[in-house]
Amino acid sequence: QVQLVESGGGLVQPGDSLRISCAASGSINVILAMGWYRQAPGRQRELVASLSNGGVTRYGDSVKGRFTISRDNAKNAVYLQMNNLKPEDTAVYYCNVEATNWSEYWGQGTQVTVSS
């Protein structure tokens, strides 16, 4: 089992920047990739960004060029730096781990609201 705890969400204005964090604990040796998904009201959960152990990154089309994912393996953490935030970025952001044996783990989510 892998436990994930997110932090850093909040209310920001359009054009602002925000960094959210996720710390993993438990069976961290099974982790293959760490990343972020988001879900806005009435919409499906979507990929924001992911970063594999081998350094392969994936970004959702709507965040390319504005968001950057990074990991600190010493801290078993993943970060999402979000720049030039837009109202349409408003969502609950979920930390995600892809693990061995096709397992997947999710954090509890952190709210990001972009509004003037």
Backbone as JSON, one array per atom type, in Angstrom:
{
  "sequence": "QVQLVESGGGLVQPGDSLRISCAASGSINVILAMGWYRQAPGRQRELVASLSNGGVTRYGDSVKGRFTISRDNAKNAVYLQMNNLKPEDTAVYYCNVEATNWSEYWGQGTQVTVSS",
  "N": [[0.83, -1.19, 0.0], [0.38, 2.23, -0.72], [0.49, 5.4, 0.65], [-0.75, 8.65, 0.14], [-0.35, 12.1, 0.5], [-1.57, 15.22, -0.13], [-0.76, 18.73, -0.49], [-0.96, 22.33, -0.41], [-2.89, 23.53, -2.04], [-5.33, 26.11, -2.91], [-6.84, 29.43, -3.06], [-6.42, 31.48, -5.78], [-5.61, 34.23, -7.98], [-6.4, 34.86, -11.48], [-3.63, 34.36, -13.66], [-1.79, 34.11, -11.64], [0.67, 32.13, -9.81], [1.13, 28.84, -8.47], [2.16, 26.22, -6.31], [1.72, 22.83, -5.81], [1.99, 20.0, -3.65], [2.89, 16.57, -3.05], [3.27, 13.91, -0.9], [4.59, 10.7, -0.57], [4.18, 7.62, 1.18], [4.77, 4.47, 2.84], [4.68, 1.51, 0.93], [6.84, 2.33, -0.95], [8.61, 1.32, -2.73], [7.29, 0.1, -4.78], [6.51, 1.98, -6.57], [6.09, 3.26, -9.8], [5.56, 5.48, -11.32], [4.72, 8.9, -10.69], [2.17, 11.34, -10.36], [-0.27, 13.85, -11.38], [-3.75, 14.35, -11.42], [-6.82, 15.96, -12.29], [-10.1, 17.11, -11.38], [-12.9, 18.78, -12.32], [-16.05, 20.28, -11.35], [-18.76, 18.39, -12.6], [-17.3, 17.31, -14.64], [-15.11, 14.87, -16.19], [-12.43, 13.12, -14.54], [-9.14, 14.13, -15.31], [-5.91, 13.74, -16.84], [-3.23, 15.65, -15.62], [-0.41, 15.88, -15.31], [2.38, 13.64, -15.43], [5.18, 11.79, -14.15], [7.61, 9.51, -14.73], [9.64, 6.92, -13.14], [11.78, 6.65, -14.79], [12.08, 9.12, -15.86], [10.33, 9.99, -17.82], [7.97, 12.25, -18.98], [4.56, 13.28, -19.02], [2.05, 15.45, -20.15], [-1.13, 17.02, -19.84], [-2.93, 18.41, -22.59], [-3.99, 20.95, -22.16], [-2.43, 22.16, -20.26], [0.17, 22.28, -21.04], [3.26, 23.9, -21.28], [2.62, 25.69, -19.28], [2.44, 24.4, -16.81], [4.59, 22.52, -14.65], [5.96, 19.46, -13.8], [7.66, 17.82, -11.15], [9.93, 15.75, -9.28], [11.09, 14.68, -6.08], [13.06, 12.35, -5.2], [14.36, 11.59, -2.91], [12.73, 12.49, -0.94], [10.45, 11.2, -1.55], [8.47, 12.52, -3.0], [6.25, 14.44, -5.08], [5.81, 17.23, -7.17], [3.84, 19.96, -8.41], [4.23, 22.62, -10.32], [2.44, 25.39, -11.07], [1.85, 27.79, -13.39], [0.72, 31.0, -14.62], [-2.07, 30.73, -14.12], [-5.44, 29.88, -14.92], [-9.01, 30.53, -14.89], [-10.26, 28.2, -15.76], [-8.64, 26.24, -14.82], [-9.49, 25.63, -12.36], [-10.22, 23.19, -10.02], [-10.4, 20.01, -8.29], [-7.39, 18.7, -7.37], [-5.68, 15.72, -7.73], [-3.28, 13.61, -6.37], [-1.44, 11.0, -7.86], [-0.33, 7.65, -8.06], [1.29, 5.31, -10.03], [1.81, 1.92, -9.85], [3.61, -1.2, -9.39], [2.35, -4.4, -10.65], [0.08, -3.46, -11.85], [-1.18, -1.73, -10.12], [-2.71, 1.12, -8.57], [-2.74, 4.25, -6.92], [-4.35, 6.81, -4.99], [-4.42, 10.19, -3.82], [-6.16, 12.25, -1.38], [-7.0, 14.56, -2.49], [-6.72, 18.03, -3.38], [-8.0, 21.28, -3.29], [-7.96, 23.6, -5.9], [-8.56, 26.85, -6.71], [-9.21, 29.24, -9.09], [-9.81, 32.48, -9.37], [-11.04, 35.79, -9.83]],
  "CA": [[0.0, 0.0, 0.0], [1.05, 3.53, -0.76], [-0.34, 6.49, 1.13], [-0.42, 9.92, -0.5], [-0.91, 13.28, 1.16], [-1.34, 16.43, -0.91], [-0.82, 20.01, 0.2], [-0.6, 23.5, -1.2], [-3.97, 24.12, -2.81], [-5.86, 27.36, -2.37], [-7.51, 30.38, -3.93], [-5.51, 32.42, -6.42], [-6.2, 35.03, -9.06], [-5.89, 34.53, -12.82], [-2.27, 34.81, -13.91], [-0.94, 33.77, -10.51], [1.34, 30.83, -9.77], [0.88, 28.03, -7.27], [2.8, 24.91, -6.32], [1.13, 21.83, -4.93], [2.93, 18.94, -3.31], [2.33, 15.28, -2.64], [4.27, 13.06, -0.26], [4.22, 9.28, -0.55], [4.72, 6.79, 2.25], [4.35, 3.08, 2.75], [5.45, 0.64, 0.04], [7.28, 3.22, -2.02], [9.43, 0.58, -3.68], [6.47, -0.38, -5.9], [6.13, 3.13, -7.4], [6.65, 3.35, -11.15], [5.38, 6.86, -11.78], [3.9, 9.76, -9.84], [1.6, 12.39, -11.18], [-1.42, 14.63, -10.93], [-4.98, 14.42, -12.18], [-7.75, 16.94, -11.73], [-11.52, 16.92, -11.7], [-13.74, 19.94, -12.11], [-17.46, 19.87, -11.19], [-19.45, 18.0, -13.81], [-16.38, 16.86, -15.68], [-14.36, 13.67, -15.87], [-11.08, 13.31, -14.08], [-8.24, 14.17, -16.45], [-4.48, 13.81, -16.56], [-2.55, 16.94, -15.67], [0.99, 15.59, -15.6], [2.96, 12.49, -14.74], [6.63, 11.66, -14.3], [7.97, 8.13, -14.39], [10.95, 6.73, -12.52], [12.79, 6.81, -15.82], [12.16, 10.51, -16.3], [9.39, 10.3, -18.9], [6.9, 13.13, -18.54], [3.36, 13.45, -19.84], [1.23, 16.59, -19.76], [-2.38, 17.26, -20.54], [-2.77, 19.45, -23.61], [-4.41, 22.27, -21.68], [-1.48, 22.72, -19.3], [1.51, 22.29, -21.62], [3.87, 25.23, -21.32], [2.28, 26.47, -18.08], [2.65, 23.59, -15.62], [5.8, 21.7, -14.64], [5.98, 18.42, -12.77], [8.99, 17.42, -10.71], [9.94, 14.79, -8.17], [12.22, 14.62, -5.17], [13.03, 10.94, -4.83], [14.83, 11.47, -1.53], [11.58, 12.79, -0.07], [9.28, 10.47, -2.07], [7.49, 13.58, -3.23], [6.04, 14.97, -6.42], [5.36, 18.62, -7.12], [3.28, 20.53, -9.63], [4.34, 24.08, -10.39], [1.42, 25.88, -11.98], [2.04, 29.2, -13.71], [-0.3, 31.61, -15.48], [-3.3, 29.98, -13.86], [-6.65, 30.37, -15.56], [-10.21, 30.06, -14.19], [-10.57, 26.82, -16.16], [-7.79, 25.32, -14.05], [-10.17, 25.35, -11.1], [-10.56, 21.77, -9.9], [-9.71, 19.27, -7.23], [-6.19, 18.07, -7.92], [-5.42, 14.45, -7.05], [-2.0, 12.95, -6.56], [-1.62, 9.64, -8.38], [0.85, 6.78, -8.18], [1.2, 4.06, -10.77], [2.71, 1.0, -9.16], [3.73, -2.53, -9.97], [1.14, -5.24, -10.65], [-1.03, -2.67, -12.36], [-1.84, -1.05, -9.01], [-2.8, 2.57, -8.67], [-3.11, 4.85, -5.64], [-4.79, 8.19, -5.1], [-4.52, 11.01, -2.63], [-7.52, 12.68, -1.04], [-7.33, 15.7, -3.32], [-6.56, 19.38, -2.86], [-8.77, 22.2, -4.12], [-7.32, 24.79, -6.48], [-9.59, 27.73, -7.25], [-8.65, 30.42, -9.77], [-10.93, 33.41, -9.51], [-10.76, 37.17, -9.49]],
  "C": [[0.87, 1.24, 0.0], [0.06, 4.57, -0.28], [0.18, 7.8, 0.54], [-1.11, 11.05, 0.24], [-0.53, 14.52, 0.35], [-1.38, 17.66, -0.01], [-0.56, 21.12, -0.8], [-1.71, 24.1, -2.04], [-4.44, 25.43, -2.19], [-6.56, 28.19, -3.42], [-6.49, 31.37, -4.47], [-6.25, 33.17, -7.51], [-5.66, 34.58, -10.42], [-4.52, 35.15, -13.06], [-1.29, 34.5, -12.8], [-0.28, 32.42, -10.71], [1.04, 30.15, -8.45], [1.62, 26.71, -7.42], [2.08, 24.0, -5.35], [2.09, 20.66, -4.79], [2.19, 17.67, -2.92], [3.47, 14.43, -2.09], [3.75, 11.63, -0.18], [4.87, 8.6, 0.63], [4.18, 5.37, 2.09], [5.26, 2.29, 1.83], [5.95, 1.4, -1.18], [8.13, 2.49, -3.06], [8.62, 0.07, -4.87], [6.11, 0.74, -6.88], [6.86, 3.1, -8.73], [6.59, 4.77, -11.69], [4.53, 7.6, -10.76], [3.36, 10.89, -10.7], [0.39, 13.04, -10.56], [-2.56, 14.5, -11.94], [-5.83, 15.51, -11.56], [-9.17, 16.64, -12.18], [-12.28, 18.18, -11.32], [-15.19, 19.47, -11.98], [-18.11, 19.54, -12.53], [-18.57, 17.48, -14.93], [-15.66, 15.6, -15.22], [-12.98, 14.03, -15.34], [-10.13, 13.22, -15.27], [-6.78, 14.25, -15.99], [-4.0, 15.26, -16.63], [-1.1, 16.73, -16.06], [1.42, 14.34, -14.86], [4.44, 12.42, -15.06], [7.03, 10.28, -13.81], [9.33, 8.08, -13.7], [12.08, 6.93, -13.53], [12.89, 8.21, -16.39], [11.22, 10.88, -17.45], [8.24, 11.13, -18.34], [5.75, 13.1, -19.54], [2.6, 14.64, -19.28], [-0.08, 16.57, -20.52], [-2.22, 18.44, -21.49], [-3.05, 20.84, -23.07], [-3.41, 22.92, -20.74], [-0.06, 22.8, -19.84], [2.03, 23.72, -21.73], [3.57, 26.09, -20.11], [2.59, 25.71, -16.79], [3.92, 22.76, -15.78], [5.73, 20.71, -13.49], [7.43, 18.09, -12.42], [8.86, 16.46, -9.54], [11.2, 14.97, -7.35], [12.23, 13.2, -4.62], [13.5, 10.72, -3.39], [13.7, 11.68, -0.53], [10.33, 12.02, -0.48], [8.13, 11.43, -2.36], [7.41, 13.94, -4.71], [5.41, 16.34, -6.28], [4.75, 19.01, -8.47], [3.36, 22.04, -9.52], [3.38, 24.57, -11.47], [1.59, 27.38, -12.17], [0.92, 29.68, -14.62], [-1.63, 30.86, -15.34], [-4.51, 30.69, -14.46], [-7.87, 29.86, -14.78], [-10.55, 28.61, -14.54], [-9.65, 25.79, -15.53], [-8.41, 24.98, -12.7], [-10.65, 23.91, -11.06], [-10.0, 21.23, -8.59], [-8.57, 18.51, -7.9], [-5.84, 16.86, -7.06], [-4.01, 13.96, -7.39], [-2.24, 11.5, -6.94], [-0.29, 8.91, -8.43], [0.47, 5.57, -9.02], [2.25, 3.12, -10.19], [2.75, -0.35, -9.88], [2.43, -3.31, -9.83], [-0.1, -4.45, -11.01], [-1.83, -1.99, -11.24], [-1.79, 0.46, -9.21], [-3.29, 3.1, -7.32], [-3.44, 6.31, -5.85], [-4.73, 8.9, -3.76], [-5.96, 11.47, -2.43], [-7.95, 13.9, -1.84], [-7.1, 17.03, -2.61], [-7.23, 20.35, -3.84], [-7.89, 23.35, -4.6], [-8.43, 25.6, -7.14], [-8.92, 28.97, -7.83], [-9.8, 31.37, -10.07], [-10.48, 34.8, -9.14], [-11.81, 37.7, -8.51]]
}
